[in-house]
Structures are given as C-alpha cells and as structure tokens.
C-alpha cells in the first residue's frame, strides 16, 4: 500500500507541501528581508549571480534524473517511470531560463562574462551537488523535493512591480522573476498532480521530504549570505 492510499489517504502532494511550509519559515523571513532592504539594488546584483548559478543547473539535473529513472533497476517501478515521463515534459518548459537571469544582470549593469566567469559559491555547489548524488547513488525520485521547493512559492507579478517601483528600477531588470511569477504556479500544480498520481512508497516520500528540507536549508544559507559584501557593489 502506498502512502497516498494508506489509512489517512492524505495526498502525496499535501505531505510534501506541509513539510515545505513547516520548515520554510526562516527562508521566507530571509527573502522578506532581502526584498525590503534599503540596499536592495546592490543585493539584487548578488542575487542575480546566485540565481544564475542555480538555474543553469536545472535542466542538466532533470536530464540526469530522467536518464537514471531508465536504469534497468527501476524497470518495474511505476513511480520512477511516471516521474521520468513528468521530467520529459518539464525539461522543455525549463530550457533557456538561465538566459533570462543573464538578461537581468545586463539590465543591472553586470556584464554577462562577469557572471559566467565567477566561481559559484560552496552553498550552491552543495545545493545542486547532493541532488546528483541521490540521483546516481540512491534514488532519482529525490529530485521531486528539489523541484517542489524551488517552484513552490514564486512572488507575484504585483509584488515584483511594487519592488521595482519602490527601488526605482525598471521592470526590465526582473524578467526572470516575472516569467516565473507567471509560470511557476502552473508548474507547481502540474508537479502536485504528478505526485498524487504516482504510487509513492513511504521511503519515496521520506526521501522527497529530505530533499526538500536540504533545499530549504541551503537556499536559506544562500539568501542570508547575499546580505554580505557583494561582488558587484
């Protein structure tokens, strides 16, 4: 019997989202502090670099997980086969998004080459790197927790417009955020529908939850680190 059909019959997506909501409060606070900072233009330049470092890895991560789901050891696992089908659909939806972040950097006066040449932080390497470990050395379903966290709670278009106006920045500087404000609520629902349709075991859900919590912890570390001395001040 899967977790979704056990006694309580709580949908898989509700289990995953409950963990994200419960443990994401510090991340939400750090994000609020960032958006409301009087030093926002400088901090936003640093945010652009950190975002690029993360977003550039999204499609390669999903492609790695999709390939791993096709390994012979998972041939009889309906949950992994269903997740692979979701990834096959989602990869084209995420392709090229890193270029939006580079566009925002240019609008903020950062040369694309400066973003490409800068060494990613250790926190970003840990954020992304553990997903590769789980994909290749444990179970690729872990990536569902990473995706659920990153695409789960985008700022609204109205909020981004308010931030731009408050800090006297053109909306051209926020193209990536605006795109995701329009796309990610649909992506969230799509992933939730997939999670609810998959025959996930208790072990699957535990790993997805662990992946979500790791993602929250590292994103919080990255957001709090942005308030430090920036590279583009």
C-alpha positions in Angstrom: 0.0 0.0 0.0 1.4 3.4 -0.9 1.4 6.5 1.4 -1.3 8.1 -0.7 -3.7 5.2 -0.2 -2.9 4.4 3.5 -5.4 5.0 6.3 -5.4 8.8 6.3 -5.5 9.0 2.5 -3.5 12.2 2.6 -2.4 13.1 -1.0 1.3 12.8 -1.6 1.5 16.5 -2.6 -0.1 17.6 0.7 2.6 15.6 2.6 5.4 17.2 0.6 3.9 20.8 0.8 3.3 20.5 4.5 6.9 19.8 5.2 8.0 22.7 3.0 5.6 25.1 4.7 6.6 24.0 8.2 10.4 24.2 7.7 10.4 27.1 5.2 9.7 29.9 7.6 13.3 31.1 8.1 13.7 31.1 4.3 10.6 33.2 3.9 11.9 35.7 6.5 15.3 36.0 4.8 13.5 36.6 1.5 11.4 39.3 3.0 14.5 41.0 4.5 16.1 40.9 1.1 13.1 42.3 -0.8 12.6 45.1 1.7 16.3 46.1 2.2 17.2 49.8 1.6 20.3 48.4 -0.1 18.3 46.3 -2.5 19.9 47.3 -5.8 23.3 46.1 -4.6 21.9 43.0 -3.0 19.9 42.2 -6.1 23.0 42.2 -8.2 24.4 39.4 -5.9 21.0 37.7 -6.1 21.2 37.6 -9.8 24.6 35.8 -9.7 23.3 33.2 -7.1 20.2 32.7 -9.1 22.1 32.1 -12.3 24.4 29.6 -10.5 21.3 27.6 -9.5 19.1 28.0 -12.6 21.8 26.9 -15.0 21.8 23.5 -13.3 18.1 22.9 -13.5 17.8 21.3 -16.9 21.0 19.1 -16.5 19.7 17.9 -13.2 16.3 16.9 -14.6 18.0 15.2 -17.6 20.2 13.2 -15.2 17.3 12.1 -13.2 15.3 11.2 -16.3 18.2 9.0 -17.5 18.6 7.4 -14.1 14.9 6.5 -14.0 15.5 4.5 -17.1 18.2 2.3 -15.4 17.3 -1.4 -15.5 17.0 -1.5 -11.7 13.9 0.8 -11.9 12.3 -1.0 -14.9 9.5 -2.4 -12.7 8.9 0.7 -10.6 5.8 2.6 -11.7 6.7 5.6 -9.6 10.0 6.1 -11.3 8.6 5.6 -14.7 5.9 8.1 -14.1 8.4 10.6 -12.7 10.5 10.1 -15.8 7.5 11.0 -18.0 7.0 14.1 -16.0 10.6 15.1 -16.4 10.5 14.5 -20.1 7.6 17.1 -20.3 9.1 19.5 -17.9 12.6 19.8 -19.4 11.5 21.8 -22.4 9.5 24.1 -20.1 12.7 25.0 -18.2 15.1 25.1 -21.1 16.7 28.5 -21.6 15.6 30.1 -18.3 19.2 30.8 -17.3 19.4 33.3 -20.1 16.6 35.4 -18.5 18.8 35.8 -15.4 21.8 36.9 -17.6 19.5 39.4 -19.3 18.6 40.8 -15.8 22.2 41.0 -15.0 22.9 43.1 -18.1 19.9 45.4 -17.2 21.5 45.9 -13.8 24.9 46.8 -15.4 26.6 43.4 -15.0 28.4 42.0 -18.0 27.4 38.5 -18.9 31.0 37.5 -18.9 31.4 38.5 -15.3 28.6 36.3 -14.2 29.8 33.3 -16.3 33.4 33.7 -15.1 32.7 34.0 -11.4 33.2 30.9 -9.2 29.9 29.6 -7.8 29.7 29.5 -4.1 30.1 26.4 -2.0 26.5 26.7 -0.9 25.3 26.5 -4.4 27.6 23.5 -5.1 26.1 21.7 -2.1 22.6 22.6 -3.0 22.9 21.2 -6.5 25.6 18.5 -5.9 23.6 16.5 -3.3 20.9 16.0 -5.9 23.4 14.4 -8.3 24.5 12.1 -5.5 20.9 11.0 -4.7 20.1 10.7 -8.4 23.1 8.4 -9.2 23.7 6.7 -5.9 20.4 6.3 -4.2 17.1 7.2 -6.0 16.3 9.8 -8.6 12.9 10.5 -7.0 14.8 12.8 -4.7 14.7 15.5 -7.3 11.0 15.9 -6.8 11.7 17.5 -3.5 14.1 19.9 -5.0 11.7 20.9 -7.8 8.8 21.2 -5.4 10.7 23.7 -3.2 12.2 25.8 -6.0 8.9 26.2 -7.9 6.5 26.2 -5.0 6.1 29.8 -3.9 7.0 32.4 -6.5 6.5 36.1 -5.8 3.5 37.5 -7.6 3.7 39.9 -10.6 2.2 42.7 -8.4 4.8 42.2 -5.7 7.6 42.3 -8.2 6.2 45.5 -9.8 5.9 47.0 -6.3 9.6 46.2 -5.5 10.7 47.6 -8.8 8.8 50.9 -8.2 10.0 51.1 -4.6 13.6 50.8 -5.5 13.3 52.8 -8.7 14.4 50.0 -11.0 12.9 49.3 -14.4 10.9 46.1 -14.8 13.5 45.0 -17.4 15.7 44.1 -14.5 13.2 41.5 -13.3 12.4 39.5 -16.4 13.3 36.1 -14.9 11.2 36.7 -11.8 8.3 38.0 -13.9 8.4 34.9 -16.1 8.5 32.6 -13.1 5.7 34.5 -11.4 3.5 33.7 -14.4 4.8 30.1 -14.9 5.5 28.5 -11.6 2.0 28.3 -10.1 1.1 26.2 -13.1 4.3 24.2 -12.7 3.5 23.7 -9.0 0.1 22.3 -9.8 1.5 20.1 -12.5 4.0 18.6 -10.1 1.4 18.2 -7.4 -0.8 16.3 -9.8 2.0 14.0 -10.7 3.0 13.4 -7.1 -0.6 12.5 -6.3 -0.8 10.1 -9.3 2.4 8.2 -8.5 2.4 5.1 -6.3 4.9 6.6 -3.9 6.1 4.5 -1.0 6.8 5.8 2.5 10.5 5.6 1.6 9.9 7.6 -1.5 8.1 10.3 0.4 10.8 10.3 3.1 13.5 11.0 0.5 11.4 13.7 -1.2 10.9 15.3 2.2 14.6 15.1 3.0 15.5 16.6 -0.4 13.0 19.5 0.2 14.5 20.2 3.7 18.0 20.2 2.4 17.0 22.5 -0.4 15.3 24.9 2.1 18.4 24.9 4.3 20.8 25.7 1.5 18.6 28.3 -0.1 18.3 30.0 3.3 22.1 30.0 3.7 22.4 31.5 0.2 19.8 34.2 0.9 21.3 35.1 4.2 24.8 35.2 2.5 23.6 37.7 -0.1 23.4 40.4 2.6 27.2 40.2 3.0 29.7 42.1 0.9 28.7 41.8 -2.8 30.9 41.2 -5.8 29.1 43.9 -7.9 28.8 46.8 -5.4 
